[in-house]
Amino acid sequence: MNLLVLNYSMNPNSLVFGHQREVVRDLIGHFDSIQVITSDPTTGPMLDGVFVSSSAWKPGKKLWSSYRFLLLALPIILRSRKSQKNLVIFSYMTEVQSALIAPISRVLGIRHFLWYAHTSKSLFLRWCHFWVTGILTSTKDSCPYESSKVSVIGQAIDSDRFKYSGRAKYRFYKGIYVGRFDRSKNLESIINFLRETSQIGLASKISLVGEATMGNEQYIKSLIDSNRDLLRAGTLEISARVPNNHLPPLLKQFDFFINSFSGSLDKSLVEATLIGLPVVTVNPPYLREFGSWQGSYTPAHRTTLIDEYLALYNLEPGALEETCKARSQHAVLMHSRKMWLQRLLRILKA
């Protein structure tokens, strides 16, 4: 069986898409051949047994980019008809590129799976949902469709890198947020939480680590301008994004992880959980899967960051350690890259 992978980048130095190269590396040895069509013109060092070509996709030039992409993809797809080996297509969050070839792969009887972990129901996703063999996603909240075509396979986090480590003593002084500086991430709530807890003499320092995505530069600038008092006092820090392999030692310097995103399950929440860092969040998918510090969680449950924090703060140390360890073990079982790869291969090679 031959595999065609569509992804954004094979550049090992890409802060956003570096993990996509690692996924391709994990797939080596499981197929007779692997071909990758990536959007990034920087493809990085060669991987044994993997042929990589770049469409040099430019978002502002979709017609030209689509033409270049099809010049690379169509020969591979059409050659598969003459080959004695089956071809399967795995598209990694590339719903636009997938949409271009989905009807062709369907007509030719080529199995085509799209990985999609986002709540947005874009026009391209709707088109793909009709044509592709299946859509793979991380959790049931990470895809806007609920159908027989959708398979939940977890988050694919390197649990060897994010290893659990217990703590001799739990403190609740320093919190950290890691992720995108987007309006959707509701960073204002985290800053309001900081002000509220500082007033009652509890948590008094929050670090926001990440970067603004395109279109959100003004958003983070306005947050900085409106919270200069906290920045001057050193109770609020805003730092640039760090490479993923630097995250585990960074996270271990803090007392808790904080997140106020109400959409799908952020990968950073699971990474913090894996290493045993207590998570303070109002994220419904996380609370539903891992639990609330206040007890059982139901869809009707309404909570705030301060509610979760106070429940965590008042938890008996032994119970806290036990809960953090159990959550980490659950994260390994459901979201480790090893388990994700097993589920992915079971679907691709079925």
TORLO-654611 format. One line per field, with one value per residue (C-alpha): residue number from 1; residue in one letter; x negated, y negated, z. Coordinates in Angstrom, 1 decimal. Each point is the difference from the previous one (the first is absolute). Layout:
// residues N
i NUM	...
aa a	...
u X	...
v Y	...
w Z	...
END
This chain:
// residues 350
i 1	2	3	4	5	6	7	8	9	10	11	12	13	14	15	16	17	18	19	20	21	22	23	24	25	26	27	28	29	30	31	32	33	34	35	36	37	38	39	40	41	42	43	44	45	46	47	48	49	50	51	52	53	54	55	56	57	58	59	60	61	62	63	64	65	66	67	68	69	70	71	72	73	74	75	76	77	78	79	80	81	82	83	84	85	86	87	88	89	90	91	92	93	94	95	96	97	98	99	100	101	102	103	104	105	106	107	108	109	110	111	112	113	114	115	116	117	118	119	120	121	122	123	124	125	126	127	128	129	130	131	132	133	134	135	136	137	138	139	140	141	142	143	144	145	146	147	148	149	150	151	152	153	154	155	156	157	158	159	160	161	162	163	164	165	166	167	168	169	170	171	172	173	174	175	176	177	178	179	180	181	182	183	184	185	186	187	188	189	190	191	192	193	194	195	196	197	198	199	200	201	202	203	204	205	206	207	208	209	210	211	212	213	214	215	216	217	218	219	220	221	222	223	224	225	226	227	228	229	230	231	232	233	234	235	236	237	238	239	240	241	242	243	244	245	246	247	248	249	250	251	252	253	254	255	256	257	258	259	260	261	262	263	264	265	266	267	268	269	270	271	272	273	274	275	276	277	278	279	280	281	282	283	284	285	286	287	288	289	290	291	292	293	294	295	296	297	298	299	300	301	302	303	304	305	306	307	308	309	310	311	312	313	314	315	316	317	318	319	320	321	322	323	324	325	326	327	328	329	330	331	332	333	334	335	336	337	338	339	340	341	342	343	344	345	346	347	348	349	350
aa m	n	l	l	v	l	n	y	s	m	n	p	n	s	l	v	f	g	h	q	r	e	v	v	r	d	l	i	g	h	f	d	s	i	q	v	i	t	s	d	p	t	t	g	p	m	l	d	g	v	f	v	s	s	s	a	w	k	p	g	k	k	l	w	s	s	y	r	f	l	l	l	a	l	p	i	i	l	r	s	r	k	s	q	k	n	l	v	i	f	s	y	m	t	e	v	q	s	a	l	i	a	p	i	s	r	v	l	g	i	r	h	f	l	w	y	a	h	t	s	k	s	l	f	l	r	w	c	h	f	w	v	t	g	i	l	t	s	t	k	d	s	c	p	y	e	s	s	k	v	s	v	i	g	q	a	i	d	s	d	r	f	k	y	s	g	r	a	k	y	r	f	y	k	g	i	y	v	g	r	f	d	r	s	k	n	l	e	s	i	i	n	f	l	r	e	t	s	q	i	g	l	a	s	k	i	s	l	v	g	e	a	t	m	g	n	e	q	y	i	k	s	l	i	d	s	n	r	d	l	l	r	a	g	t	l	e	i	s	a	r	v	p	n	n	h	l	p	p	l	l	k	q	f	d	f	f	i	n	s	f	s	g	s	l	d	k	s	l	v	e	a	t	l	i	g	l	p	v	v	t	v	n	p	p	y	l	r	e	f	g	s	w	q	g	s	y	t	p	a	h	r	t	t	l	i	d	e	y	l	a	l	y	n	l	e	p	g	a	l	e	e	t	c	k	a	r	s	q	h	a	v	l	m	h	s	r	k	m	w	l	q	r	l	l	r	i	l	k	a
u 0.0	-1.3	0.8	0.4	-0.2	1.2	-1.2	-1.0	-3.7	-2.9	-2.2	-1.4	-0.5	3.7	1.4	3.6	-0.3	-3.2	2.0	1.3	-3.5	-0.1	3.3	-1.5	-3.1	2.3	1.6	-3.3	-0.1	3.8	0.4	-1.9	-0.5	0.9	0.3	0.6	1.3	-0.6	0.9	-3.2	-2.8	-2.5	0.1	-2.9	-2.4	1.1	1.7	-0.9	2.7	1.9	0.3	0.9	1.1	1.2	2.9	-1.3	3.6	0.6	3.3	0.4	-0.4	2.5	0.5	-3.8	-0.6	2.9	-1.5	-3.5	1.6	1.9	-3.1	-1.6	3.0	1.8	-2.9	-0.4	3.7	0.3	-3.1	1.6	2.5	-2.8	-1.7	0.6	-0.1	2.9	-0.4	1.5	0.0	-0.5	0.7	-1.3	2.3	-0.2	3.7	-0.6	-2.5	2.2	3.0	-1.9	-0.6	2.8	2.4	-2.8	-1.1	3.7	0.6	-3.2	0.8	-3.0	0.6	-0.5	-0.1	-0.1	-1.3	2.0	-0.1	1.9	3.6	0.4	2.2	-1.6	1.2	-3.0	0.7	3.7	-1.3	-2.5	2.5	2.1	-2.9	-2.7	0.1	-0.3	-0.8	-2.4	0.1	-1.4	3.2	3.7	0.0	-2.8	2.0	3.3	1.4	1.5	0.3	-1.2	-2.8	-1.6	-2.5	-1.4	-3.6	-1.5	-2.6	-3.4	-2.2	-3.4	0.5	-3.7	-0.8	2.9	-0.7	1.9	-2.0	1.6	-0.7	-1.3	2.2	2.8	0.2	2.5	-2.0	-1.2	2.3	-0.9	2.0	-1.6	1.6	1.1	0.7	3.4	3.2	1.7	-2.3	1.6	-3.2	1.9	1.6	-3.5	-1.1	3.3	-0.7	-3.4	1.4	2.7	-2.3	-2.6	2.6	0.7	-3.7	-0.2	-1.5	-2.0	-1.9	1.1	-2.3	1.6	-2.3	0.8	0.4	2.7	1.3	0.7	2.8	-0.4	-3.0	2.1	1.8	-3.2	-1.1	3.2	-0.4	-3.5	1.2	2.8	-2.0	-3.2	0.4	-0.2	-2.9	-2.0	0.7	-1.2	3.2	0.8	-2.7	0.5	-2.7	-0.7	0.9	-2.5	-0.8	2.0	-3.0	-0.7	3.5	-0.3	-2.8	1.8	3.3	-1.7	-1.0	3.6	2.6	3.1	1.0	2.9	2.2	3.3	0.7	3.6	-0.4	-1.7	-2.6	-3.3	-3.0	-1.8	2.5	-0.8	-3.8	0.3	2.1	-2.5	-2.9	2.3	0.6	3.4	2.2	2.4	2.4	3.6	-0.5	3.0	-1.7	-2.8	2.4	2.2	-3.0	-2.3	2.4	0.5	-1.8	3.5	1.1	2.1	0.6	3.1	0.9	2.2	-2.9	-1.0	-3.4	-2.6	-3.7	0.2	2.4	-2.4	-3.0	1.6	1.1	-3.6	-1.5	2.2	-0.6	-1.9	-3.6	0.3	3.3	-1.6	-3.1	2.3	2.2	-2.9	-1.5	3.3	0.5	-3.5	0.6	3.2	-1.7	-2.6	2.6	2.2	-2.4	-3.5	-1.6	-0.6	3.7	1.0	-2.3	1.5	3.5	-1.1	-1.7	3.0	2.2	-2.4	-0.9	3.5
v 0.0	-3.5	-3.1	-3.6	-2.6	-3.6	-2.4	-3.6	0.5	2.4	-2.7	1.3	-3.6	-1.0	-1.1	0.6	3.0	1.8	2.8	0.9	1.1	2.2	1.7	0.9	1.4	2.2	1.4	1.2	3.8	0.5	-0.6	1.2	-3.7	-3.4	-3.1	-3.4	-3.1	-2.9	-3.7	-1.3	-0.5	0.8	3.8	0.6	3.0	3.1	2.9	3.6	1.5	-3.3	-2.0	-3.6	-2.7	-3.5	-1.8	-3.3	-0.9	-3.7	-0.9	-3.2	1.8	2.9	0.6	0.2	2.0	2.4	0.5	0.8	2.3	1.9	0.3	2.0	1.9	1.2	2.0	1.9	0.7	1.1	2.2	1.9	1.4	1.7	1.2	3.4	-1.7	-2.0	-3.7	-1.6	-3.8	-1.6	-3.8	-1.8	-3.1	-0.8	-0.2	-2.4	2.3	3.1	-1.7	-0.3	3.7	1.5	0.6	1.5	2.4	1.0	0.7	2.0	2.0	-1.3	-0.2	-3.5	-1.1	-3.6	-0.9	-3.0	-1.4	-3.2	-1.1	-2.1	1.5	-1.5	0.3	2.2	2.3	0.4	1.0	2.4	1.6	1.0	1.4	1.4	3.5	-1.3	-3.0	0.6	-2.3	-0.2	-0.2	0.0	-3.8	-0.5	0.5	-1.8	3.2	3.0	2.9	3.5	-1.6	-1.6	1.9	-1.3	1.1	-2.4	-2.8	1.7	-1.5	1.3	1.5	0.9	-3.7	-1.1	2.5	-0.1	-1.3	-0.3	-2.9	0.0	-3.0	-1.6	-3.8	-2.2	-3.2	0.0	0.9	0.4	-0.2	1.5	-0.4	-2.5	-3.6	0.0	-1.8	3.5	1.0	-2.5	-1.2	-2.8	2.5	1.2	-3.5	-0.7	3.2	-1.3	-3.3	1.8	2.5	-2.7	-2.0	2.9	0.8	3.2	0.6	-3.1	0.7	1.2	0.6	0.0	1.8	0.0	-2.1	-1.9	1.6	-2.0	-2.5	0.0	-2.3	-2.9	2.2	0.8	-3.6	-1.2	2.5	-1.3	-3.6	0.6	2.0	-1.9	-0.3	3.8	0.2	-2.7	1.8	3.3	1.8	0.4	1.2	0.4	2.0	1.3	3.5	2.7	3.2	3.0	1.9	-2.9	0.2	2.8	-1.7	-3.4	1.4	1.6	-3.5	-0.9	1.0	0.4	-0.3	-2.4	-0.1	-1.7	1.2	1.3	1.8	3.4	1.6	-1.9	2.2	-2.1	1.1	3.6	-0.7	-1.7	2.9	2.6	-1.5	-0.3	-3.7	-0.9	-1.6	-2.8	-0.4	-0.5	2.0	2.3	2.8	0.1	-0.1	2.7	2.4	-0.7	-1.4	-3.2	-0.8	-0.7	3.6	1.6	-2.0	-0.1	-1.9	-2.3	-0.7	-3.7	-0.9	-2.8	0.0	-1.3	2.8	2.6	-1.6	-0.2	3.6	1.0	-2.2	1.6	3.6	2.3	0.6	3.7	-0.1	-2.6	2.2	3.0	-2.0	-1.5	3.5	1.6	-2.8	0.4	3.8	-0.7	-2.5	2.6	2.6	-2.4	-2.6	1.3	0.1	3.8	0.7	-2.6	1.7	3.4	-1.3	-1.9	3.1	2.2	-2.4	-0.7	3.7	1.5
w 0.0	-1.0	2.0	-1.2	2.7	-0.4	2.6	0.7	0.8	0.2	1.5	3.3	1.2	-0.6	3.4	-1.1	-2.3	1.1	1.4	-3.5	-0.9	3.1	-1.1	-3.4	1.8	2.2	-3.2	-1.5	-0.2	0.0	-3.7	-3.2	-0.9	1.4	-2.1	1.5	-1.7	2.4	-0.2	1.5	-2.5	2.8	0.3	2.4	-0.2	-1.8	1.8	-1.0	-2.2	-0.4	-3.2	0.8	-2.6	0.8	-1.7	1.5	0.9	0.4	1.7	-2.0	-3.3	0.2	-3.7	-0.7	3.1	-0.9	-3.5	1.5	2.5	-2.6	-2.2	2.8	1.3	-3.2	-1.4	3.3	0.2	-3.7	0.2	2.9	-2.5	-1.8	3.1	1.6	3.5	1.4	0.7	3.1	0.6	3.4	0.1	3.1	0.6	-3.7	-0.8	-3.0	-1.7	0.9	-1.5	-3.3	-0.4	2.1	-2.9	-2.1	2.7	0.6	-3.6	-0.3	3.1	2.0	3.7	1.3	3.6	1.3	3.4	1.3	3.5	0.0	0.8	-3.2	-2.6	-3.0	-3.6	-0.8	2.9	-1.1	-3.5	1.5	2.3	-3.0	-2.1	2.3	1.5	3.5	2.3	3.0	3.0	3.5	2.1	-0.8	0.6	-2.5	-3.1	-0.9	-1.5	1.8	-2.5	-0.8	-2.0	3.1	2.1	3.3	0.5	2.6	0.0	-0.9	2.7	0.7	3.5	0.2	-0.2	2.3	2.8	3.3	3.0	3.4	2.3	3.6	0.7	-2.0	-0.2	-1.7	-0.5	-3.7	-2.9	-3.7	-3.2	-3.2	-3.4	-2.6	0.8	-1.7	1.0	0.1	2.8	2.3	1.6	1.7	2.3	1.1	0.7	1.9	2.0	0.9	1.3	1.9	1.8	0.7	1.8	2.4	0.5	-2.0	-3.5	-0.9	-3.2	-3.4	-3.1	-3.5	-2.4	-3.7	-3.1	-1.8	-3.1	-3.2	0.7	3.8	0.3	1.1	2.5	2.0	-0.3	1.6	2.8	0.6	0.0	2.4	2.5	0.2	3.8	0.3	-2.4	1.9	3.3	-1.4	0.9	-3.8	-2.5	-3.7	-1.7	-3.5	-1.0	0.8	-2.0	1.0	1.3	2.5	1.4	2.6	2.0	-0.3	1.2	3.1	1.2	0.6	2.5	-2.2	-3.7	-0.9	-3.1	-0.7	-3.6	-0.3	-3.3	-0.8	2.2	-0.2	-0.3	2.6	2.6	-0.5	0.0	3.4	1.2	-1.1	2.0	3.1	0.0	1.5	-2.6	0.7	-2.9	-1.1	-3.2	-0.3	-1.9	2.6	3.0	-1.6	-0.6	2.9	2.6	2.0	3.3	1.3	-0.5	-2.7	-3.2	-2.1	-3.2	2.1	2.4	0.0	1.5	0.0	0.2	3.6	0.9	-1.4	1.6	3.5	-0.2	-0.9	2.7	2.7	-1.2	2.5	-1.3	-0.1	-2.0	-2.4	-0.6	-0.7	-2.4	-1.9	-0.4	-1.2	-2.5	-1.3	-0.5	-1.8	-2.3	-0.9	-0.8	-2.1	-1.4	-0.2	-3.4	0.3	0.5	-2.6	-2.6	0.8	-0.6	-3.2	-1.5	0.8	-2.1	-2.8	-0.5	0.5
END
